[in-house]
Amino acid sequence: MPKFTWEARTKAGAQQKGVMEAANEAMVEAQLKKFGFTNITIKSEKAGINIPFLGKGGGGSVDTKDLVVFTRQFATMIDSGLPLVQCLDILASQQQNKSFRAALYNIKESVESGSTFADALAKHPRMFDQLYVNLIAAGEVGGILDTILNRLAAYIEKAMKLKKQVKGAMVYPATIISIAVLVIGVILVFVIPTFAKMFDDFGGTLPAPTLIVIAMSNFLKKYILVIIAAIYGIKVAIGKYYATPVGRKTMDRMFLKMPVIGILIRKVAVAKFTRTLGTMISSGVPIMDGLEIVAKTAGNKIVEEAIYKVRQAISEGKTMAEPLGESGVFPPMVVQMISVGEATGAMDAMLNKIADFYDDEVDDAVGNLTAMMEPLLMVFLGTTVGGLVVAMYLPIFKLAGAVG
């Protein structure tokens, strides 16, 4: 069935656009008018070449950007007075991700069958997590679904930005180290043996650095497959150990105690905890349910246990600030601000302020980490490769001096 790109205005005057499958333009126009759209413009969409390994979507999941766009558009359409089922039908028809489109049609059918929107979303946990489902449930109960959707979109955007910052800080050093290992490997396996043969032809005693480099080259050539297998085995062993409760707790504690990375991980954890809990409380989700979800999505076992202790303390009638301070994970400033929020009854606003502050702190931490890593990596790369080159040219210099 052909696809048509459309643009139109809602009853509230908001501009909307999308893609719809239909037999012809007249059917698209009739469908959009049925939904209450006006000023409709329709264009036929040309079919593109579909390359299997460059597919537009799939895998049973949804890209974060697609989820943000869906949530924003859904909020606008609900705010404009369109029925929920019609919103889902329009948004599903314009999705490029086949898995996401199929899920939205399935959600639409569940809602039509009498299921709540939140329950329908819960059937697709790979696309809509517990946070999303619980906030939608709170929005349905409170009759503020459009407001909740806008909050969700803002939250996902900020969470995506935070994730990109952390990934960006890791990509640069990982790239430099990978290049360094590759260059050193090529030199040891292909370049050094040529020099070693030449030195054998010359005869004489080689300098100690040259002998060490030649020995490293011979070792690498002889045991390269064993080394690769050992590295892979260590990686698998660490992964299996981390999958155990004891291993995960031990390694997560070690990550938090690392000199520079630990500070960044701690700040990210605080930003994520406060942003998520603040969004849920302001949306009407009970604090006990909110803490349960936040703990499960903490990403660090030590932080997760600290949040569960907070939840246990609140169930016993205690305040949130006290167990947070005892955990040792959250900085004193965060504990004091949460204590003030509890006392004034403005917990959600206080949590969002802390999240905004720690978003900036993560920015600074990432910048400082990158600034510190750059010279260290350059020194490492220059020293390693330069050391290999000098070690191999020492005999040549010695020979040149003897000839002179």
Buried (B, 14 or more C-beta within 10 A) or exposed (E): EBBBBBBBBBEEEEEBEBBBBBEEBEBBBEBBEEBBBEEBEBEEBEEEEEEEEEEBBEEEBBBBEBBBBBBBBBBBBBBBEBEBBBBBBBBBBBBEBEBBBBBBBBBBEBBEEEBBBBBBBBBBEEBBBBBBBBBBBBBBEEEBBBBBBBBBBBBBBBBBEBEEBBEEBBEBBEEBBEEBEEBBEEBBEEBBBEBBEEBEEEEEEBBEBBBEBBEBBBEBEEEEEEEEEEEEEEEEEEEEEBEEEEBBBBBBEEBBEEEEBBBBBBBBBBBBBBBBBBBBBBBBBEBEBBBBBBBBBBEBBBBBBBBBBBBEBBEEEEBBBBBBBBBEBBBEEBBEBBBEBBEEEEBBBBBBBBBBBBBEBBBEBBEBBBEEBEEEBEEBBEEBBEBBEBBBEBBBEBEEEEEE
